[in-house]
Amino acid sequence: MATRHSSEYDHRREALATYFDSTARQAWIDLTSDAKVSGIRATVRAGRDAMRANLLDWLPTDLRRTKVLDAGCGTGSLAVAAACRGAEVTGIDVAAGLVEVARQRTPSFIGHGRIHWRSGDMLDPQLGAFAHVVAMDSLIHYQPEDLVDALTQLAQRTTGSILFTFAPRTRLLSAMHEVGKFFPKSDRSPAIVPTAEGDLRERLSRLQGWSIGRTQRISSGFYTSQALELVRHG
């Protein structure tokens, strides 16, 4: 499968950086903390907590001497949990402000693990190679072709597994996606792109040297996301 860094990917990445560093910054800080939030956001928080736990369960319990990329680390909860298992984690996000929050929230003691916080593009080859890559809800804003291209590029620098989430194409998510198009652009958050699981699996079946492993869908109120595991073989 050929890789590319499409103009659409770059445009969407920049839009996400602007949104999460300005309009949504405080809301995201509250959502990923113990702060009191609305009922709707509480369901999203619960869903994200469940998804994070699921992805961590798919990683080895012992991550000592293991490099992990948290691609789209946000405020850092998953990166910290992996580091506490001994991993050397690179946590990167397009939103520099959220990465700074992650840095501030990092516990003073994380056992044998280490975390390198970065802001920028998760696909930057200068980040190096990793045993495991986790992209929790960081690829859900991209069109299927760009999502698969991103995974293809990450696969070139991954020796073990890639764990990522996508927004499954359900009636509710598809309807929300269509309704969102009627709002003025200035009022929109970056759209979540519903993706058909069958189409995604077909595209990923062309990824040489990789197999599709476990999958898990989490639905909690206004949060619906599906995890998929890619495992290197051969």
NUFILUM-491137 format. One record per residue: residue number from 1; x, y, z of N, C-alpha, C, CB in turn. Coordinates in steps of 0.001 Angstrom, whole numbers. Glycine has a CB too. Layout:
SITE   pos    n.east   n.north      n.up   ca.east   ca.north     ca.up    c.east   c.north      c.up   cb.east   cb.north     cb.up
SITE   NUM         X         Y         Z         X          Y         Z         X         Y         Z         X          Y         Z
...
% end
This chain:
SITE   pos    n.east   n.north      n.up   ca.east   ca.north     ca.up    c.east   c.north      c.up   cb.east   cb.north     cb.up
SITE     1       840     -1196         0         0          0         0       874      1245         0      -950          6      1219
SITE     2       601      2169      -892      1398       3386      -955       988      4332       162      1245       4069     -2325
SITE     3      1950      5091       643      1663       6065      1687      1685      7460      1099      2671       5949      2843
SITE     4       976      8335      1735       968       9722      1291       636     10598      2476       -40       9945       133
SITE     5       959     11851      2353       622      12823      3376      -274     13828      2680      1908      13503      4022
SITE     6     -1562     13543      2598     -2465      14315      1766     -2693     15709      2313     -3778      13601      1629
SITE     7     -3058     16601      1405     -3375      17969      1805     -4589     17984      2719     -3624      18852       572
SITE     8     -5525     17046      2513     -6703      16953      3375     -6295     16566      4797     -7710      15930      2808
SITE     9     -5352     15620      4907     -4854      15235      6231     -4212     16431      6917     -3842      14075      6120
SITE    10     -3357     17150      6185     -2666      18303      6768     -3656     19383      7188     -1655      18880      5772
SITE    11     -4659     19634      6342     -5664      20654      6660     -6449     20265      7904     -6622      20862      5474
SITE    12     -6863     19011      7985     -7634      18565      9144     -6784     18597     10413     -8181      17149      8909
SITE    13     -5514     18207     10296     -4623      18227     11458     -4489     19642     12017     -3238      17672     11083
SITE    14     -4328     20633     11128     -4203      22014     11578     -5498     22514     12216     -3814      22914     10411
SITE    15     -6636     22100     11658     -7924      22492     12230     -8093     21914     13635     -9078      22028     11322
SITE    16     -7658     20675     13822     -7733      20044     15139     -6848     20769     16139     -7331      18570     15053
SITE    17     -5647     21148     15714     -4722      21858     16603     -5341     23170     17071     -3376      22126     15891
SITE    18     -5930     23907     16135     -6557      25187     16475     -7735     24990     17419     -7019      25909     15206
SITE    19     -8574     24004     17113     -9770      23768     17920     -9429     23364     19349    -10627      22695     17278
SITE    20     -8538     22390     19506     -8241      21882     20843     -7339     22807     21644     -7601      20530     20743
SITE    21     -6691     23760     20979     -5864      24720     21713     -6590     26029     21985     -4595      24998     20947
SITE    22     -7819     26149     21491     -8560      27390     21702     -9975     27102     22186     -8600      28216     20414
SITE    23    -10882     26839     21243    -12295      26673     21562    -12551     25606     22623    -13056      26329     20315
SITE    24    -11908     24460     22484    -12229      23311     23339    -11227     23072     24459    -12322      22080     22504
SITE    25    -10246     23938     24600     -9153      23645     25537     -9666     23410     26962     -8139      24792     25537
SITE    26    -10435     24365     27505    -10880      24224     28886    -11857     23071     29046    -11519      25511     29364
SITE    27    -12731     22888     28073    -13688      21776     28136    -12957     20447     28166    -14656      21819     26940
SITE    28    -11875     20339     27391    -11117      19090     27338    -10346     18875     28635    -10153      19094     26140
SITE    29     -9830     19959     29201     -9138      19854     30486    -10109     19353     31561     -8527      21226     30896
SITE    30    -11323     19906     31568    -12328      19483     32549    -12753     18034     32311    -13556      20408     32492
SITE    31    -12960     17677     31039    -13423      16330     30708    -12431     15270     31169    -13657      16206     29205
SITE    32    -11150     15586     31104    -10108      14613     31450     -9593     14784     32873     -8953      14729     30481
SITE    33    -10395     15416     33711    -10036      15581     35116    -11178     15057     35972     -9727      17072     35452
SITE    34    -11141     15391     37256    -12229      15001     38152    -13262     16114     38311    -11672      14616     39515
SITE    35    -13144     17160     37514    -14060      18293     37617    -15486     17858     37284    -13616      19435     36682
SITE    36    -16441     18520     37901    -17841      18219     37631    -18183     18677     36228    -18770      18891     38671
SITE    37    -18847     17799     35476    -19248      18130     34106    -20719     17803     33920    -18383      17364     33069
SITE    38    -21289     18255     32803    -22701      17998     32523    -22952     16508     32345    -23151      18764     31271
SITE    39    -24235     16155     32367    -24596      14750     32202    -24105     14168     30898    -26077      14588     32288
SITE    40    -24212     14946     29812    -23751      14468     28506    -22256     14224     28535    -24104      15474     27399
SITE    41    -21514     15190     29048    -20059      15037     29083    -19633     13929     30044    -19400      16355     29483
SITE    42    -20445     13691     31068    -20131      12603     31991    -20188     11258     31271    -21103      12612     33188
SITE    43    -21144     11107     30336    -21206       9852     29577    -20000      9719     28655    -22509       9777     28757
SITE    44    -19544     10837     28109    -18353      10816     27255    -17129     10455     28081    -18149      12182     26558
SITE    45    -17031     11047     29263    -15905      10730     30150    -15885      9252     30490    -15977      11563     31435
SITE    46    -17060      8713     30838    -17147       7291     31188    -16768      6418     30000    -18564       6937     31671
SITE    47    -17213      6799     28807    -16868       6033     27618    -15384      6060     27329    -17622       6553     26431
SITE    48    -14786      7225     27447    -13349       7347     27209    -12543      6563     28249    -12932       8822     27225
SITE    49    -12994      6585     29489    -12311       5813     30536    -12357      4323     30214    -12951       6080     31919
SITE    50    -13523      3864     29760    -13675       2445     29418    -12812      2079     28212    -15152       2116     29130
SITE    51    -12756      2970     27214    -11938       2696     26036    -10452      2670     26395    -12202       3746     24948
SITE    52    -10032      3608     27216     -8622       3639     27629     -8262      2350     28366     -8339       4871     28530
SITE    53     -9133      1910     29253     -8886        675     29989     -8798      -515     29041     -9985        442     31027
SITE    54     -9647      -530     28025     -9630      -1613     27049     -8311     -1652     26282    -10796      -1466     26078
SITE    55     -7854      -503     25820     -6610       -448     25059     -5417      -825     25930     -6409        948     24468
SITE    56     -5418      -367     27155     -4332       -734     28073     -4335     -2234     28345     -4459         43     29397
SITE    57     -5531     -2829     28369     -5628      -4273     28589     -5039     -5049     27415     -7088      -4684     28810
SITE    58     -5052     -4459     26217     -4482      -5109     25042     -2958     -4982     24971     -5097      -4527     23794
SITE    59     -2393     -4090     25763      -940      -3955     25823      -372     -4947     26835      -535      -2504     26194
SITE    60       890     -5347     26689      1494      -6235     27686      1479     -5602     29077      2932      -6583     27284
SITE    61      1317     -6419     30073      1343      -5914     31453      2708     -5370     31806       953      -7013     32439
SITE    62      3749     -6057     31369      5130      -5638     31626      5659     -4934     30381      6038      -6863     32008
SITE    63      5850     -3632     30476      6332      -2846     29341      7748     -2311     29555      5388      -1692     29079
SITE    64      8456     -2903     30490      9829      -2448     30715     10672     -2654     29464     10458      -3190     31909
SITE    65     11534     -1670     29178     12420      -1666     27998     11618     -1732     26699     13406      -2849     28061
SITE    66     10408     -1179     26728      9524      -1198     25563      9136       233     25193      8255      -2054     25843
SITE    67      9265       561     23910      8911       1893     23434      7470      1908     22937      9871       2345     22317
SITE    68      6714      2877     23436      5295       3008     23095      5040      4429     22595      4383       2678     24327
SITE    69      4300      4542     21505      3873       5851     21011      2410      6056     21356      4100       5978     19479
SITE    70      2121      7118     22110       740       7522     22370       439      8614     21352       522       8024     23875
SITE    71      -168      8216     20241      -382       9102     19098     -1700      9849     19264      -374       8304     17772
SITE    72     -1606     11081     19733     -2790      11851     20073     -3026     11733     21563     -4027      11373     19273
SITE    73     -2010     12104     22334     -2000      11820     23777     -2932     12699     24580      -617      11972     24313
SITE    74     -3393     13836     24024     -4261      14712     24792     -3602     15142     26099     -5584      14022     25075
SITE    75     -4319     14982     27200     -3787      15387     28497     -3033     14269     29214     -4906      15873     29370
SITE    76     -2788     13150     28527     -1766      12217     28967     -2120     11021     29818      -838      12931     29661
SITE    77     -3390     10729     30027     -3746       9645     30947     -3211      8289     30505     -5244       9567     31090
SITE    78     -3346      7968     29221     -2890       6662     28744     -1371      6567     28791     -3391       6405     27316
SITE    79      -695      7639     28415       767       7646     28438      1293      7401     29842      1304       8971     27904
SITE    80       680      8034     30827      1111       7858     32216       892      6417     32662       354       8826     33148
SITE    81      -263      5848     32303      -550       4464     32691       450      3502     32078     -1965       4074     32275
SITE    82       826      3727     30806      1807       2856     30152      3182      3019     30788      1881       3161     28644
SITE    83      3541      4241     31118      4831       4490     31757      4912      3805     33121      5067       5997     31910
SITE    84      3797      3770     33818      3776       3108     35129      3981      1605     35013      2460       3389     35840
SITE    85      3824      1043     33812      4139       -368     33566      5598      -532     33125      3189       -951     32494
SITE    86      6318       569     33073      7731        500     32729      8077       969     31340      8197       -866     32884
SITE    87      7094      1377     30530      7345       1747     29143      8093      3065     29019      6044       1831     28390
SITE    88      8840      3177     27917      9384       4465     27503      8399      5015     26483     10858       4339     26904
SITE    89      7627      6004     26898      6510       6498     26105      6846      7825     25450      5269       6641     26970
SITE    90      6491      7941     24189      6465       9230     23527      5001      9613     23388      7197       9192     22132
SITE    91      4622     10689     24053      3257      11178     23966      3228     12415     23093      2684      11479     25364
SITE    92      2506     12346     21990      2477      13476     21049      1054     13845     20701      3255      13144     19771
SITE    93       825     15150     20540      -495      15639     20175      -332     16911     19358     -1371      15891     21433
SITE    94     -1296     17165     18457     -1237      18385     17662     -1496     19622     18515     -2242      18319     16523
SITE    95     -2183     19454     19644     -2534      20578     20511     -1455     20789     21567     -3903      20339     21183
SITE    96      -607     21772     21346       507      22020     22265        17     22351     23671      1379      23157     21741
SITE    97     -1130     23028     23764     -1655      23389     25080     -2058     22178     25893     -2835      24310     24933
SITE    98     -2630     21171     25244     -3005      19951     25958     -1770     19157     26366     -3926      19084     25092
SITE    99      -740     19175     25528       504      18490     25884      1124     19145     27122      1505      18516     24694
SITE   100      1016     20461     27219      1540      21144     28395       766     20736     29654      1476      22668     28198
SITE   101      -546     20563     29514     -1349      20073     30637      -894     18671     31021     -2858      20074     30281
SITE   102      -649     17828     30020      -170      16462     30287      1147     16499     31042        -3      15673     28972
SITE   103      2028     17380     30624      3328      17501     31297      3151     17903     32763      4218      18532     30569
SITE   104      2236     18838     33004      2001      19318     34366      1339     18245     35237      1130      20576     34336
SITE   105       540     17380     34613      -171      16352     35373       665     15100     35617     -1435      15974     34652
SITE   106      1809     14997     34985      2619      13789     35126      3039     13602     36577      3859      13855     34213
SITE   107      2751     12454     37173      3159      12221     38564      4680     12315     38716      2664      10842     39044
SITE   108      5110     12692     39893      6556      12817     40134      7237     11456     40103      6821      13501     41485
SITE   109      6479     10387     40367      7055       9046     40339      6219      8152     39434      7141       8451     41766
SITE   110      6839      7618     38402      6145       6700     37495      6940      5400     37360      5937       7356     36102
SITE   111      7568      4996     38445      8289       3730     38441      9484      3763     37512      7367       2607     38046
SITE   112      9644      2694     36732     10781       2593     35822     10499      3226     34460     11163       1140     35639
SITE   113      9297      3738     34267      8932       4289     32974      9430      5703     32760      7458       4258     32816
SITE   114      9366      6127     31511      9729       7488     31137      8733      7992     30100     11186       7552     30589
SITE   115      8509      9297     30105      7622       9900     29110      8326     11075     28449      6289      10357     29758
SITE   116      8295     11090     27134      8792      12218     26355      7571     12904     25742      9826      11757     25242
SITE   117      7256     14096     26219      6098      14819     25706      6496     15618     24475      5505      15745     26786
SITE   118      5675     15563     23439      5935      16276     22197      4626     16882     21671      6571      15327     21140
SITE   119      4745     18002     20977      3606      18542     20240      3966     18507     18759      3247      20005     20713
SITE   120      3004     18130     17928      3275      18040     16501      2508     16906     15854      4752      17862     16259
SITE   121      3058     16430     14747      2403      15422     13920      2778     14019     14379      2774      15614     12446
SITE   122      1783     13201     14665      2027      11823     15102      2728     10988     14038       718      11161     15480
SITE   123      2698     11439     12780      3304      10679     11682      4748     11089     11403      2482      10850     10425
SITE   124      5287     12000     12190      6658      12467     11981      7637     11301     12128      7009      13600     12982
SITE   125      8355     10924     11071      9279       9789     11164     10428     10023     12126      9832       9473      9812
SITE   126     10692     11278     12464     11784      11568     13396     11463     11110     14819     12089      13060     13392
SITE   127     10218     10739     15067      9873      10214     16394     10531      8857     16619      8341      10096     16551
SITE   128     10902      8167     15544     11584       6885     15669     10650      5701     15561     12311       6823     16968
SITE   129     11149      4551     16013     10408       3288     15927      9882      2886     17301     11303       2170     15348
SITE   130      8809      2096     17287      8145       1706     18527      7714       243     18467      6932       2609     18797
SITE   131      7587      -357     19647      7044      -1706     19725      5524     -1665     19597      7459      -2384     21046
SITE   132      4916      -654     20209      3462       -533     20194      3071       924     19950      2851      -1049     21525
SITE   133      2020      1106     19185      1442       2427     18949       -17      2380     19371      1585       2859     17449
SITE   134      -440      3411     20107     -1840       3537     20502     -2355      4875     19985     -2011       3426     22060
SITE   135     -3451      4833     19247     -4080       6054     18732     -5547      6040     19149     -3936       6161     17164
SITE   136     -5790      6511     20368     -7148       6498     20906     -7897      7769     20521     -7118       6342     22430
SITE   137     -8894      7612     19683     -9778       8704     19261     -9033      9864     18599    -10546       9221     20451
SITE   138     -7843      9600     18075     -7091      10656     17398     -7182     10563     15882     -5644      10604     17818
SITE   139     -7736      9460     15367     -7890       9301     13926     -9352      9370     13491     -7285       7984     13484
SITE   140    -10239      9626     14440    -11674       9589     14150    -12157     10796     13348    -12450       9504     15438
SITE   141    -11301     11803     13181    -11683      13009     12445    -11266     12954     10977    -11069      14231     13102
SITE   142    -10636     11856     10562    -10090      11772      9213    -10923     10861      8318     -8658      11278      9261
SITE   143    -10917     11168      7029    -11579      10311      6053    -10920      8937      6050    -11531      10944      4641
SITE   144    -11664      7878      5694    -11110       6521      5747     -9786      6362      5014    -12096       5559      5179
SITE   145     -9648      6990      3854     -8398       6841      3112     -7218      7478      3843     -8537       7455      1729
SITE   146     -7477      8614      4511     -6409       9251      5271     -6112      8491      6563     -6779      10695      5586
SITE   147     -7152      7926      7171     -6973       7103      8362     -6078      5907      8042     -8339       6627      8908
SITE   148     -6372      5220      6939     -5588       4045      6557     -4173      4446      6150     -6275       3290      5408
SITE   149     -4032      5573      5457     -2697       6039      5101     -1865      6333      6345     -2787       7284      4222
SITE   150     -2502      6932      7365     -1802       7210      8617     -1348      5908      9280     -2708       8011      9575
SITE   151     -2237      4915      9319     -1879       3623      9907      -754      2954      9123     -3104       2703      9956
SITE   152      -771      3111      7801       273       2530      6971      1627      3140      7297       -50       2725      5494
SITE   153      1648      4442      7491      2902       5099      7843      3374      4694      9244      2741       6617      7761
SITE   154      2456      4603     10167      2820       4167     11517      3324      2729     11503      1619       4297     12469
SITE   155      2740      1895     10659      3133        486     10585      4588       319     10163      2230       -260      9616
SITE   156      5086      1249      9380      6466       1168      8913      7465      1352     10047      6714       2206      7839
SITE   157      6990      1894     11179      7886       2157     12307      7438      1431     13573      7966       3655     12574
SITE   158      6652       353     13390      6120       -382     14534      6449     -1864     14403      4596       -178     14654
SITE   159      6939     -2458     15472      7369      -3864     15424      6383     -4830     16060      8694      -4008     16104
SITE   160      5438     -4330     16842      4541      -5229     17567      3078     -5078     17211      4700      -5018     19018
SITE   161      2442     -4026     17711      1014      -3849     17473       659     -2377     17359       203      -4499     18588
SITE   162      -434     -2124     16658     -1037       -796     16579     -2466      -929     17079      -988       -213     15111
SITE   163     -2814      -162     18084     -4156       -153     18643     -4761      1205     18333     -4148       -443     20188
SITE   164     -5886      1219     17645     -6489       2501     17280     -7999      2402     17386     -6072       2925     15853
SITE   165     -8634      3550     17374    -10092       3584     17406    -10616      4313     16183    -10599       4258     18694
SITE   166    -11830      3964     15812    -12524       4664     14741    -13971      4854     15154    -12423       3888     13396
SITE   167    -14645      5768     14481    -16063       6003     14765    -16894      5084     13885    -16450       7498     14528
SITE   168    -17506      4053     14442    -18268       3104     13616    -19473      3783     12979    -18728       1900     14458
SITE   169    -19774      3412     11769    -20904       4029     11063    -22201      3445     11590    -20794       3816      9528
SITE   170    -22800      4165     12528    -24114       3799     13048    -25124      4845     12578    -24099       3691     14613
SITE   171    -26392      4548     12713    -27418       5510     12287    -27285      6818     13055    -28827       4924     12485
SITE   172    -27035      6733     14363    -26941       7936     15178    -25753      8791     14758    -26829       7569     16652
SITE   173    -24568      8175     14624    -23384       8949     14264    -23510      9543     12867    -22139       8079     14348
SITE   174    -24068      8788     11939    -24250       9300     10584    -25206     10489     10570    -24772       8194      9663
SITE   175    -26276     10400     11365    -27239      11496     11441    -26603     12739     12052    -28464      11077     12257
SITE   176    -25824     12552     13117    -25148      13687     13759    -24162     14332     12799    -24422      13237     15040
SITE   177    -23479     13524     12014    -22517      14031     11042    -23217     14897      9993    -21774      12866     10364
SITE   178    -24380     14455      9517    -25108      15215      8503    -25673     16513      9081    -26240      14367      7916
SITE   179    -26241     16448     10284    -26811      17636     10914    -25717     18691     11142    -27496      17264     12255
SITE   180    -24532     18243     11507    -23437      19168     11782    -23056     20032     10603    -22246      18414     12229
SITE   181    -23331     19555      9384    -22983      20317      8190    -23812     21586      8049    -23156      19457      6962
SITE   182    -24954     21665      8756    -25814      22829      8637    -25396     23970      9569    -27240      22435      8922
SITE   183    -24486     23716     10508    -24018      24758     11399    -22982     25613     10686    -23435      24156     12687
SITE   184    -22910     26921     11016    -21839      27750     10451    -20481     27163     10797    -21938      29201     10966
SITE   185    -19534     27280      9890    -18223      26686     10109    -17589     27169     11409    -17310      27000      8942
SITE   186    -17831     28426     11767    -17230      28973     12982    -17771     28325     14238    -17457      30458     13048
SITE   187    -18951     27678     14147    -19575      27061     15318    -19325     25563     15400    -21058      27321     15305
SITE   188    -18676     25006     14394    -18499      23567     14353    -17232     23124     15068    -18473      23093     12925
SITE   189    -17341     21995     15737    -16135      21308     16167    -15681     20452     14994    -16379      20444     17465
SITE   190    -14419     20024     14970    -13981      19161     13865    -14833     17901     13818    -12484      18790     14014
SITE   191    -15401     17636     12659    -16357      16544     12540    -15711     15195     12792    -16996      16559     11175
SITE   192    -16464     14336     13469    -16089      12931     13572    -16605     12255     12307    -16673      12253     14885
SITE   193    -15764     11477     11652    -16136      10862     10383    -16557      9409     10618    -14960      10937      9372
SITE   194    -17838      9093     10486    -18272       7697     10638    -17642      6828      9561    -19812       7590     10574
SITE   195    -17135      5661      9971    -16425       4767      9060    -17044      3384      9120    -14921       4703      9405
SITE   196    -17337      2826      7967    -17919       1480      7897    -16853       446      8241    -18514       1202      6485
SITE   197    -17153      -416      9203    -16159      -1397      9649    -15729     -2324      8518    -16714      -2219     10806
SITE   198    -16676     -2771      7708    -16334      -3684      6625    -15369     -3059      5636    -17581      -4128      5907
SITE   199    -15622     -1800      5287    -14745      -1087      4354    -13357      -913      4956    -15343        285      3987
SITE   200    -13312      -570      6238    -12029       -374      6905    -11229     -1678      6951    -12244        165      8325
SITE   201    -11896     -2771      7271    -11202      -4069      7308    -10677     -4448      5920    -12151      -5176      7836
SITE   202    -11454     -4151      4902    -11012      -4478      3552     -9761     -3683      3186    -12132      -4204      2539
SITE   203     -9749     -2424      3520     -8577      -1583      3233     -7359     -2082      4013     -8869       -100      3586
SITE   204     -7570     -2424      5276     -6442      -2842      6117     -5930     -4238      5752     -6850      -2816      7584
SITE   205     -6749     -5019      5083     -6305      -6361      4678     -5168     -6289      3670     -7472      -7155      4086
SITE   206     -4980     -5135      3057     -3897      -4953      2078     -2584     -4549      2737     -4292      -3904      1051
SITE   207     -2620     -4345      4045     -1421      -3911      4761      -509     -5121      4969     -1790      -3247      6133
SITE   208       530     -5216      4167      1398      -6392      4170      2153     -6534      5486      2385      -6319      3013
SITE   209      2162     -7773      5994      2880      -8058      7232      2068     -7840      8490      4092      -7225      7297
SITE   210       784     -7509      8320       -66      -7214      9472     -1372     -7993      9397      -352      -5712      9555
SITE   211     -1898     -8327     10567     -3192      -8998     10669     -4104     -8198     11593     -3026     -10453     11186
SITE   212     -5397     -8278     11342     -6368      -7647     12227     -6641     -8580     13393     -7682      -7303     11471
SITE   213     -6541     -8044     14604     -6755      -8841     15806     -8085     -8524     16474     -5625      -8617     16784
SITE   214     -8025     -8187     17731     -9228      -7973     18525     -9952     -6680     18148     -8876      -7951     19996
SITE   215    -11218     -6626     18477    -12005      -5405     18303    -12970     -5274     19476    -12778      -5418     16945
SITE   216    -13297     -4034     19805    -14209      -3790     20924    -14896     -2450     20713    -13451      -3816     22289
SITE   217    -16209     -2451     20765    -16960      -1198     20650    -17406      -748     22034    -18184      -1364     19708
SITE   218    -17237       542     22305    -17675       1134     23565    -18741      2164     23257    -16485       1774     24344
SITE   219    -19906      2019     23886    -20992       2983     23729    -21415      3460     25108    -22198       2362     22959
SITE   220    -21354      4765     25300    -21722       5361     26590    -22364      6712     26318    -20473       5510     27535
SITE   221    -23702      6740     26275    -24376       8002     25993    -23966      8567     24646    -24084       9009     27085
SITE   222    -23340      9738     24666    -22937      10402     23435    -21561      9963     22954    -22951      11891     23631
SITE   223    -20997      8966     23592    -19689       8457     23169    -19846      7083     22532    -18711       8387     24367
SITE   224    -19432      6967     21291    -19393       5673     20613    -18086      5589     19845    -20622       5482     19660
SITE   225    -17284      4604     20165    -15999       4429     19507    -15665      2945     19468    -14885       5230     20230
SITE   226    -14959      2529     18435    -14607       1118     18298    -13102       960     18172    -15312        496     17082
SITE   227    -12550        91     18989    -11119       -183     18965    -10837     -1346     18028    -10592       -488     20381
SITE   228     -9703     -1268     17358     -9259      -2349     16480     -7764     -2545     16687     -9584      -2038     14979
SITE   229     -7366     -3793     16719     -5963      -4156     16950     -5331     -4651     15655     -5848      -5238     18053
SITE   230     -4176     -4100     15317     -3355      -4598     14210     -2112     -5233     14791     -2982      -3458     13209
SITE   231     -1802     -6439     14345      -673      -7183     14903       298     -7539     13780     -1159      -8469     15639
SITE   232      1571     -7230     13992      2587      -7594     12993      2853     -9084     13061      3903      -6801     13215
SITE   233      3026     -9698     11899      3355     -11136     11851      4477    -11370     10862      2114     -11985     11463
SITE   234      5031    -12582     10924      6084     -12949      9980      7446    -12406     10391      5734     -12449      8596
% end
